[in-house]
Amino acid sequence: MTSLVPQPRMDAVCRLIPDHVLRNIAERGDDEQRRMALEALASSGTMRSLRVQAEARRSVLPRSAMPELTISLSPPTKERIIRDARNTTNLRAPIVRTEAGTASEDKTVEAAFERLGTTWDFFFQVFARNSIDKAGMPIEGVVHYRRNFDNAFWNGTQMVFGDGSGRLFTNLAQSLTVCGHELSHGVVQYDGPLVYQGQSGALNESMADVLGVLVEQWSLGQGVDRADWLVGREILAPGVTGKALRSLAEPGTAYDDDVLGKDPQPGHMDQYVETDEDNGGVHINSGIPNRAFTLAAKRLGGNAWEDAGRIWYASLGHERLLPTATFRQFARITRYVASTLFGTGSRQVSAVEEAWSGVGVDL
């Protein structure tokens, strides 16, 4: 279907668990679950302005102004900083872990430190990217944010982890796909940006999902035939009916729970969801480009971070990508990039074309 190009809206924070899930919890959960969901919703609003400011600053810069990988005699080195909010909302809390420091006895601190490092390694070793901004910015994480906070988010400068309530979601720092997803929002912020509304916002979410699962697949040396394509499989609490928060390969099948509701993601344009909620369905309709990527990756075989990942990553940073790009516009860029990288008659181009056709996006 053809969708109107959405008008830019800079009023969203990139959080892993979308508001429509939190609203379901508030409506269907018990008193304690309702309270925690409402607190999480309120926190989304509180953090909104931080990311808005970061994206607004980035959106006015031409791509030529973006920092590039610095050439030096020694290779870039990752710099991680972990802060412990100690169940408060203090994002400038004391630093408890750095590259030069000793390991912490706090398992959450160490989990966040390790996953930030794996994500940095992925972007550097696979795409020669020197940190989130391509210029070596320190990657900062905040753990123990609020008390029993059922979410994680990128606020424009930091990765923030909640501990989870243990009733619906568990500690979010334990999931590599969660960390990879949220830090990838920073990559989108610097290489896009894609306005967080409608189809461009769904592409924003999809790129974060794609890169998030690629971080995990790469770290495990896992080819497309062994990958499960799930985001956040570790964070669903015992008793929740589901396998993860999202499934890239099978949108709409990640969970079906009495409190969380049913996974609303479509995998084809025939089921595209028109809604004013969720910034025009950014977490919902992202299932369509997610499935397109998995179809392309499976068609090509091998390791998804190689040919398919290279095409999608290069498309994100391509000069033709508009901040308000639609699925069709992005699909055309992926085909162009595939033809540039591998040749017009290549199997990579065919895989890209078949993938987008398979989700109902006409090229």
C-alpha positions, 0 to 999 in steps of 0.5 A, spaced: 500 500 500 502 507 498 502 511 505 503 518 505 510 521 507 509 522 515 510 529 517 517 530 522 515 529 529 521 529 534 517 527 540 520 520 542 525 516 546 527 510 543 525 505 548 525 497 547 518 496 550 513 500 546 508 504 550 502 500 547 505 494 551 505 498 557 498 500 556 496 493 555 499 492 562 496 498 565 489 495 563 490 488 564 495 487 570 494 487 577 495 493 582 502 492 582 503 491 575 499 497 573 503 501 578 509 499 574 507 500 567 504 507 569 511 509 572 514 506 566 510 510 561 511 517 565 519 515 565 518 515 557 515 522 557 521 525 562 526 522 558 523 524 551 526 531 551 533 529 551 533 524 545 529 530 541 535 535 543 540 530 540 536 528 534 534 535 532 542 537 533 544 531 528 538 532 523 541 539 521 548 537 519 549 535 512 552 528 512 559 531 510 559 534 517 559 527 520 565 524 523 569 519 519 573 513 522 580 517 524 586 514 521 592 514 526 598 509 528 594 505 533 587 502 532 581 505 535 580 503 542 573 502 546 571 506 551 566 504 556 563 507 562 558 504 567 554 508 572 550 506 577 543 510 578 542 506 585 534 505 583 534 513 582 533 517 575 540 520 576 543 519 569 549 522 572 550 517 577 557 515 580 561 511 575 562 504 577 566 501 571 571 503 566 576 500 561 582 501 566 578 499 573 577 492 576 571 488 575 565 489 579 562 484 584 555 487 581 553 482 576 549 487 572 554 492 572 559 487 569 553 484 564 552 491 561 560 492 561 560 486 557 555 487 552 557 494 550 563 492 549 561 486 544 556 491 540 562 496 540 567 490 537 561 488 532 561 495 529 568 496 529 570 489 526 564 488 521 563 495 519 570 499 521 566 503 525 569 507 531 564 507 536 557 510 535 559 516 532 564 514 528 569 518 532 571 514 538 565 517 543 565 513 549 559 508 550 556 510 557 551 505 560 547 507 566 544 501 570 539 500 576 535 505 573 529 507 577 526 501 581 523 495 578 523 499 571 521 494 566 525 498 560 531 500 557 532 506 552 537 510 548 536 517 550 541 520 545 547 520 549 547 514 554 544 507 554 540 506 560 538 499 563 532 497 568 532 491 572 525 489 570 520 488 575 521 480 575 514 479 574 513 481 566 520 483 565 527 481 568 534 484 568 534 488 561 542 488 561 542 481 561 540 481 553 545 482 548 540 483 543 537 489 547 543 492 548 545 492 541 538 494 539 538 500 543 546 502 541 544 501 534 539 507 535 545 511 536 548 509 530 541 511 526 541 517 530 548 519 527 547 515 520 540 517 518 537 520 522 530 517 520 524 521 523 521 517 529 514 517 526 510 513 521 514 509 516 521 512 517 520 511 524 518 504 523 525 503 519 528 507 525 526 501 529 527 496 524 534 498 523 535 497 530 532 490 531 536 488 525 543 491 527 541 488 534 540 481 532 546 481 527 551 483 534 548 477 537 549 472 531 556 475 529 558 474 537 556 467 536 558 465 529 551 464 528 549 463 520 542 464 518 540 457 518 541 457 526 539 464 528 532 465 531 532 472 529 529 474 536 530 480 540 529 480 548 528 472 548 532 473 555 527 478 558 521 475 559 519 473 566 517 466 568 510 465 567 509 470 561 507 466 555 511 468 549 518 467 546 521 474 546 519 481 545 519 481 537 521 476 532 524 479 525 523 472 521 515 471 524 512 478 526 506 477 530 508 471 533 513 473 539 508 473 545 501 472 546 500 473 553 494 475 558 497 481 560 502 483 555 497 482 550 498 479 543 504 481 538 501 486 533 506 486 528 505 485 521 509 481 516 506 484 510 503 491 507 497 487 506 496 488 514 500 495 515 497 498 521 494 505 521 494 508 527 495 514 531 499 511 537 506 509 538 508 515 533 504 512 527 506 504 529 513 505 529 514 499 533 508 495 530 510 496 522 517 495 523 515 488 523 515 489 515 522 491 514 524 486 519 521 480 515 524 483 509 531 483 511 530 476 514 528 474 507 534 477 504 539 474 509 536 467 508 536 467 501 543 469 501 545 464 506 551 464 510 552 469 515 547 475 515 552 480 517 556 479 511 552 481 504 545 482 507 548 486 513 552 490 509 547 492 504 542 494 509 548 498 513 550 502 507 543 504 505 542 507 512 548 511 511 547 513 504 546 520 501 539 518 498 536 516 504 531 522 507 529 523 514 522 521 512 523 515 508 518 510 506 519 503 506 519 503 498 524 509 498 528 505 503 527 498 499 529 502 492 536 504 496 537 497 498 537 495 491 541 500 488 546 499 494 546 492 492 547 493 485 553 498 486 556 493 491 555 486 487 553 488 480 546 489 477 545 482 475 548 479 482 544 474 486 544 479 492 540 484 487 535 478 486 535 477 493 533 484 495 528 484 490 525 478 492 525 480 499 521 486 499 516 483 494 515 478 499 513 483 504 508 487 499 513 493 498 513 494 490 520 497 487 
